[in-house]
Amino acid sequence: MLKELKLTNVGPAPAMELEFGERLNLITGDNGLGKSFLLDIAWWSMTRKWPAELNTQLTLGKKIRPQPKKAASISFSFTGKSKGERYTSEYEPREEAWTGRAGRPANPGLVLYAMNDGSFAVWDPARNYWQTKNNVDIQERRPAFVFSPAEVWDGLEAGDSVLCNGLIQDWATWQKEGGEAFTLLKKVLNVLSPNGKEPLVPGTLGKLSLDDVRDIPTIAMPYGQDVLVVHASSGMRRVVALAYFLVWAWLEHRKAADHLGESPTHQVVFLIDEIESHLHPSWQRTIVPALLKVMKELTNRPNVQLITATHSPLIMASVEPLFDSAQDAWFDLDLERGRVVLRNRPFVRQGDASRWLTSEAFDLESAGSREAEAVLVRAAKALSDEAFDQRAAIKLDGELRKVLSDTDPFWMRWRFVAEKKGWL
């Protein structure tokens, strides 16, 4: 599990330091302040490779460069399979690379990274870890499996080798076989479905066209049709892809561990960027709790750490019942006086999504439209303005009616003062 990150002259701020919770970690902040950047750093710290280094088709996950003409370092620590890792890497400008350390690094367990464009990366402690020949540590195995959005669905190849068949072929094969893989996939899809109201249930295999020889998986929709997964909504496709990779990565890891005569890992780290991406609010309310418990469907003793970036107030509201400061953390990025500041904020329950909008996580003045916010500010000032007259009040009352609902709580205050002063 990732424990700490400390960055000096890397990214948007002179310094950043994070001490992660062992279970749930939330990262909030405006666009461009470094949320995705921190997830890339977290992946690199545990795997030592940038995603785009391993798959040049990616537009994300590029090598992080330091701030110009400044000494830069990345310090990190994590708990491994048999030992902990603590290390500081410095940037070498002439080599355009971050320094490594000779010898075998620690093993962080299974690491999964879902990027916000649909790319996925998997680091498997059985298939991507170093091996020893003649008592010498060497890295001949692939350093990770990194999938572009298209490869998620159609498979990943390296030369003449097929590294992964992809979601479409694997799902269809698993469904025809009706074995453990398909049973696990159905369980994971069910866990990731929103409260059972719209369960993701596999339908009958179909075809994209008469000339397409492939069998295409479908989702049995609640309105009675089986829809090809390639035609499913963006939100469903994201959840389906996440479910597939959880099952695929776990089964492949388990087979590899068995081949090596080892026990499967019980440590799993999820890195997920914009976890709410494409998801309806009803799905946003359940996705984080679901991901925290989904590994229980795959293994009897999961030890799961989730690190996710979010723009969603509903995501923040959804974790209120389960957030535990002893094992969870919330990090917030802000722009203050032209500088990016990262804080580990105390998690204070807001009660609903609209209050999260006006919290320190999102920093809005109100949960309504900008027009409503401007009128409310003027009306609030008018209530204490002794020079405000009836004519102006009637005009302002009309403006309020255009932007506020009939049940807005401001009406009680406005009407009480207006009647007291004889405006209305």
Beta strands, then each sheet from edge to edge (+ up, - down):
strand 1: 2-10
strand 2: 13-19
strand 3: 24-29
strand 4: 73-79
strand 5: 84-92
strand 6: 97-98
strand 7: 110-114
strand 8: 120-123
strand 9: 131-133
strand 10: 136-138
strand 11: 145-147
strand 12: 156-158
strand 13: 161-164
strand 14: 218-220
strand 15: 226-228
strand 16: 267-272
strand 17: 303-309
strand 18: 328-336
strand 19: 339-345
sheet 1: 2+ 1- 4+ 5- 6+
sheet 2: 11+ 8- 7+ 16+ 17+ 3+ 18+ 19-
sheet 3: 9+ 10-
sheet 4: 12+ 13-
sheet 5: 14+ 15-
end
